[in-house]
Amino acid sequence: MSPKLHIVQATQRRAALYLRMSTDRQKYSIENQSCALYAYAVEHDIEVVEQFCDEAKSGLTFEGRPAMRRLIEQVKSGQCGFNSILTYDVSRWGRYQDADESAYYEHLCRQAGIEVIYCAEGFDAYEGPISFVLKSLKRTMAAEYSRDLSQKVTDARWRMAKAGLHTGSRPRIGLCRAVVNKDGVVEGTVEDGCCRHHPGDQLMIRPGPRHEQVVVQRIFRQYAELRLSIPAIVKGLNDDPAARVNGRCWTFSMVRMILIDERYIGNLVFRSFHQTGQIKRAKMPTRIIRHEGVFDPIVPLSLYQAAAKRLSQTWKAWDKASLLDSLKEVYAENGKVTTQILNSRCGGPSSTTYAKHFGSLVNAYLAAGIQPTKDCSWVARRAANNSDRKKMMNDVAATLMAQGHSVQMNYKECILDVDASWGIHIKLVRAKRLKTGFVRWMFELVDAHRTDLLLLLRLDQTGSHVEDMYLVPTLSIRRTPDHVVLGRVNNLGTEMYRIGAFSEIPPLANRYLADVEDCMAHFGRTQQDVDKRFSRRRAKQPDPALEPSEAARTKEARRINRIRSQAGGKVRRASHPQLSATPPVPRTDDVRHGSKANIPRI
């Protein structure tokens, strides 16, 4: 008998593409890279299954490249559907100032069994140590190119600043960019969003339109003479339509930056925060150039100095040592430290300042040797919950994007906008054991979080493990006046929404949206009608469409008289369930109690 032959087929190579361009002015960079990578994949019989693209992202840092971070996270998770990564060259992978950092991310991929291929480098032609030497050399050259270019740009801006020229982008309100030719003659101004007319023209800062100057003078006068606070000034500007510039709303930082800008008294100040060989911006300027009296001031010098004096008394650069001394002084005066006491002190650091320097007020108390009188463990739990919620949103978004959907994430409201057509609100609910011994999951659904779907993740009592998930249409959630309660076992109307994985979300969402469209078409309703009815319900206004007609009132009166005659006398309105002014609210307990479900079948 001849032995059996086992034919082993070679595993097909599946690859993901990584593309990057540094600025949005490189119009065809992404297209050129994509064409080159697809040509390489076709030539080497590689199937492209996914694409990661960082558009207008610098290659100096890993944190500023969301596509790169998502790629490395998939590689670390071991759940990626590819075994190779194609990128154009070493510089597209990154221009890290530390060449070892670029090698580290490639090592992570190789450790997970994923090969990083630089299609335009030709490293495959060399074998052994020569390939590693060439890669190290290329990484160093890519970092040096970025470092050298940064130094050249900084020196050019420094020379322009010495000549009194403008080196930045759009100036603040009340100022404009004037076009100056080679002879120093002003030829016109450059509007917002426009560029110079000729390459030889230079830009200088000059006073802007008169109505904008009036707004700037109003800000200085209200702050220095009327002694208004910055939030009060912001509110007054936003309430006045004439004070808005280009339709934008005023913010706290916008007003504060105007109050410290010396250009409003005719001075030009250029500060350089560049440090050669370092990526992060320096905290203090390394070089300063000052030109005084370049043009007529918009704000009188006395008014500017009065505002600067008040700012110096209000704003102070605190370090940790001075913050701890101030905290100990507050504790010695009051015998306790609270947020209200810190914020009410004139000239002292606020509670936000302590939280910014120490991470939280509790950490500041402990660093100063002050023991909190209350249990503050909820602070750490809240931080952990925020981290878990963000991680869960990233996981759901990654699953949806892997299936070809575009996702916009709103971390503040925990809402994912999918394909700009439907939204999903993610809510993590921890289990709570009641005094009766039953375990319940209670949560609130505010109107601001009412999207198309609710992804409810039920956690255990420790909050570290997800027990199950429900994908619920928000229109089908029936709430009690304060919150929704779910038990460990619910009836069919609730359990029908249980899902087992995030990959089940898109098909269920599409089916739900199709059902909603069918229902709206069947009943002759439009989305505008639904929105109007929902807004009336939020404002507690009566809906004209729900008001009973005259025939319906007559029929109801006859029914009430018939019930009264059968009862043999007058029946109290609240004693008969059919005559109750409001329908009974269903209990939100477990199905073992025989109640209705919170989330009924649609």
Summary of the structure (lengths in Angstrom):
residues: 602
radius of gyration: 32.9
end to end distance: 65.2
largest distance: 107.8
contacts: 1530
relative contact order: 0.04
helix: 45%
strand: 16%
